[in-house]
Amino acid sequence: MCRYKAFSLIELLVVMAVVGLLAAIAVPAYTTYQIKSKIATNLAVVDAITKDAFSYYSRTGVFPPSIEVNGVTIPALSWTNVSYGSIKGIAYEYTSNGVMVNISTTGLDSIPNYITPTDASVNPSGGHSIMAYAVSDLGNGVTKTVCGHYDSDGYPDDDIPMSYLPSNCTCNTVGAFIYTGTGTC
């Protein structure tokens, strides 16, 4: 007599529950990892921009009147739409305290309560941006780099939550830091 051996319905349901539980944990973690890596890549681009500006400054004694990113010239003190990976907008500013670069990036739709800017709304209603990066010249060849939010501008949905930024991006007032040397940086 031949007996067939097979999995019972209960065993199959247990296996499906375990696989579902693993998927419920892994998918959000993977999504967060993707977002953080995209932001880190963008920060590397911005870091290169600020280093170029400081290199120009060290050669000439003044900051450059414009910067070039991916073949697009970005004049100082203006917001310019660019197409450089997921970076869709860059603003470049300089003061006597240093250089600040603000960027808008797309592809972050899975961050809760975050509004990803489009090309038409890269810099909505006056000066606030989603991520800011600044390098300040502290003298004697020493610089301080900060990144985070431009400021507390009343538009919290345009700032990437700090939990998604690299661990060194802890500044909530990059604008105040670069303009007055103050702020919570």
C-alpha angles and dihedrals in degrees: 000000000000120000121198117223119206141149116277122236090251092055091050092049091051091051091049091049092051092048090048092050092050091049091049089056100038102047097058091044090052092048091051090049091053092051094048092049092050091051092047090051090051091049090053089057091048091047089055090051093053092046090052090051091051091046089054089047093052091052099043108020092238134078117252116268089226141006131217123227121178092338094311118116112220113197117214117266096020136097115238130188112231136173107222111141106296093339107107102170138025131188119191123197136167133192135172086275096056146273130319127191121189120194138190118206134186133212096063096110094127094066107105115249093000122130112212109216120236125209089267094052103034094129106022120196107347129329109331120120139185100245131011131195124189138180118197126196107229092182134256091059093300118130133184120212122200133173136180132082123001092229144304093288100161092255103097094164092067094059121083106240112258091237089069095048122087114274093256091059101089103130116118094181109042090152093057090045094054097040102040106008090244134102137094096297 
